[in-house]
Amino acid sequence: MTRHDAPASGAQRQDLLYDPAVATPSHAEYARTLASRVTVGSLCTLTVGEPVGYPYGSFVTFALDDGGDPVFLISSLAEHTRNLVADPRASLLIVEPGDGDPLARGRVTLLGPCTRLHDEADKARARDAFCAAHPDAAYYLDFGDFALFNLKVTALRYIGGYGRMSWVSSQDWHGAAADPLAAHASAILEHMNADHADTMVLYCRALSRATDTTAAVMTGVDRYGFEMSATTAAGPRPIRLGFSRPVSTPDGVRKEMVALAKRARAGQEPGGSAPPAGPARD
């Protein structure tokens, strides 16, 4: 289960200009998508040397195994390795790269025990996952002073920028899947914003309550739908529209965008009525 923080106060909230039931990724899905796209993070352990018991942050490389737990290839000479051997409690902070306000970007902190792998089958799976993310690691993987460690995620904190945050259970984390469009999202946004600006204004006017939209920029896309920033008389407002079904390819996005455009145009014709912008998801 995901535990969401309390919403902003009434003075800070704005009424949504789109259907709040439109399909949206869960925080677990957002977090898995972020972690699947990043291969470096900050590993925090508890010091055993002087001063004792303090959080100690290290810059590390990692990979996710097939269950979603981070694996590390770390040296016995590293301070964090010494700390983990004495006390396996650890966390891994993963931050979304990008420009602009760093606090507006996503980040996730994974918590759990981080221990050395000894079982050969577990080591083989971890080795494959780590080398897939870090091919150069194959050159020092078998050095005697390096070992594979695994952090078993027991809880995590997801922050998707201002006002979007929650604690996520390990069950939800391990059951979630990274968004299949993540690798294509930048190209889709660039194409839509460069070539279909008028269509996005149409989406906002016909398929949301932002009927006075004068410009719109697509800001995100995922398997369930997409998000825009609409310029309205009240200023920029977020708009989210859903697809008729989850999609996994850029061509699937294209087909959904074409269908939405047809619905939007039908809704603007005299006597026309556009259907709801996407199904709700349980």
N, C-alpha and C positions, 0 to 999 in steps of 0.2 A: 504494500500500500504506500502511496505517496502522501506525505504530510505537507500541505501547502501552508505558507505563512498567512497571517491575517491580511485581508485586502487593505488597500489604502483607505484613509478616512474619506468621508463624503466630500470634503473640500478639495481633495486631491483627485477624486474619480471623475471621469467623463463617461456619459452614456455611450455605449458602443454603437457604431453606425452600421454594424453588420450582425448577422445572426450568431449569438454566442454559442449555439449548439453546433456550429460548423465543425467538421472533423479537423482535429488538431493533434500533432504528435504529443505523447505524454512526456513528462519531464525525464522519465527513464529513457525514452527513445531519443530525446534531444541530447541527453548526456552520453549515450552509447555512440551516437553519431559523431559528437565532438571528439570523444576519446579514440574513435576509430580513425580519425583524420590527423591525429597529432601523435608524434613518437618521442617527445621529450616532455619532462615535467619536473616537479620539485618533490623529492622524496623526503619526508620528515620522519626522523627517528628520535629516540630518547637517549641522551648522552649517558655513557657509563663512566667516562673520565671526568676530570674536573673541568667545569662545574657539573655536578651529577644531576641527571633528571630533567635537563632542559630540552625543549624541542630543537632539533638540529636539522636544518634544511640543506639538501644536496641537489644539484642539477644532475639529472640522470636521463638515460635513454630507456625506453620500455616498449613492449608490445603487448597486445591483448591476446590471450589464448582463445580457443574456440568457445569457451564458456563465458568470456568477458573479464577474466581476472588478469591483472597486469603481471607480466614476467620481466625479470631483470637479469642481466649478465653483469655481475659486479665483482670487483677485485677484493681479495682478502685484505689488501692494504688500505682499503677505503675506510674512513671513519664510520660511515653509515653501516658497513658490514659488521664491524665490531659492535656497534650498538644493537643491531638486529639479533646477533647471536646471543646477546645478554637479555634482550627484551624485544620480542617480535612485533609489538604494537607499532603501527606505522600508518602514515597517510601519504597519498600521492595527489598533488595538485596539478591539474591539466588545464591549460589556458588556451582559448581560441586565439590564433594569430590574427593580425590585421592592423589597419591604421585607424586613426581617430581616437575617440575617447576609450581608453582601455577598460573602464568600468562598465561600458555599454556592451562589451563582448562577453561571450559565454565562458564559464569555467566550471569545473567539477572537482570535488575533493573526495577521493575514495579512501575509506578507512577499513582496517582489518589487520590480522596478523600476517606478517611477511616472513616466510621461512625458506630455508634452503631445500631444494628438491633432491631427493635421494633415489626414489623409484625410477628405474630406467625408462619405463613407458612414459611417466610424467616428464622426465627430462627430455625425451625425444620429442614430445609434443611441444614443450616449451622452446626447445632449440629450433624447431621448424618455424614456430610463430615469430621468434625473435629474429632469425635470419631473414625471414620474408620482409620484415620491417627494416632491418639493418643488415644488408648483404655483406658489408665489410666486416661484420662480427665473425664471419666464418674463419677469418685469418687468426683470431686469437681465442676462439671458442674453447679450444682444448688446452689452453695454457693452464698450468697447474694452479696458478693463483686466482683463476676466475671460476665462478660457480653461478648456477642458475637459481634464482629466488623467485618465489611466487607470492603475491599478495592476495589473500582470500577476502574478497570484498564482503563486509558484513553490514555496511551502511554507507551512504554517500550524501553529499550536499551538492545540489545543482543550483547554479545561478545563471540565468540566461540574459543578464543585463538588468537594468533598473526595473524593479517591480515584478520580476519573474524569478521565483526561487522557491525551493522546497527541499525537505529531506526525503530521500527515496530509499525504499527498502532494498535489501540485497535480492529478494525474490523478484521484484520488478526489474531491477538492473539486469539480472541474469536471464530474465525472460524477454527482454527487449532486443530489438535488432536495429543496427545502424540503418539510416535512411539510404536506399539504393540510388537516390538522385544526388547525394552529397558531392560526388566527384564532378557532376555536370551543372551544379547550381549556378556557378559564376557565369558560365557560357550562356545559360538560359536567361539569366537576368540581363546580361549585356545585350543579347539579341532582342529581348522584349522591350527594353528601355530605348534602344537605338532605332528599332524598326516598327514598333507597335504602340507608340505613346498614345495615339488617338484611341486605340482599342481599349487601353487600360482606363482611360477617362470614361469610355462607354460602360465598362464593367462597373465602375464605381457609381455612375449615375443610375444605371438600370437594375443592378443586382444588389445594391446596398441602399442605405438611407442617406448616403453622401450625394444627394441629388444635385448639389451646386458645385460639384468638383470641376475645377478648371485645368488641373494637371495631375498626373499620377505617376509614381515611380515604383516599380516592383522591387521589393526589398528582400524577399525570401521565397523559396519554393521547396516543397517536400512531397512525399508520396501522396499526401492527402489533399493538398491544395497549395495556395500561394498567398503572399501578403504584399500589400501595397501601402505607400504613404500618399494619401490624397490631399491635394491643396483645396481647402474649402474656405468659405467666408470666415469661419471660426479659427482658421489656421490649419496646419497639417494634422491629419487624423489617420490612424491605422485602419486598414480594411483587410479582412481575410475572406477569401472565397474558397469553397471546397470543390474537389473533383467529384465526378459521379461514382468513381471507384478508385482505390489506391493504384498508383502507377509506378513503374520501376525504370522507365527508359525516357530519354528526351522525346522520342517519337510519341510515346504515350502522353506526355505533357502537351505536345503540339495538338494532338487530337482533342484533348480535353479543352484546350484554349479555344480551338475552332468551335467546338460545341457550345461553349459558354458565350462566345461572341454572337452566335446565331440566336441563342436564348435572349441575350441582351437586346439585340436588334428587334426581336419579336416583341419584347416587352415595351419598346419605345414606339411601336407602330400604333396608330389609332385603334383603340379597342383591344390592344394586345395586353398580355399579362405574363410577365416572366415568372417561371417557377422558382422555388427556393434555390439559393446558391449553394447547393451541395448537401449531402445527407449528414445527419448526426451520427456520431460513432460512440458506442458504449465505452 
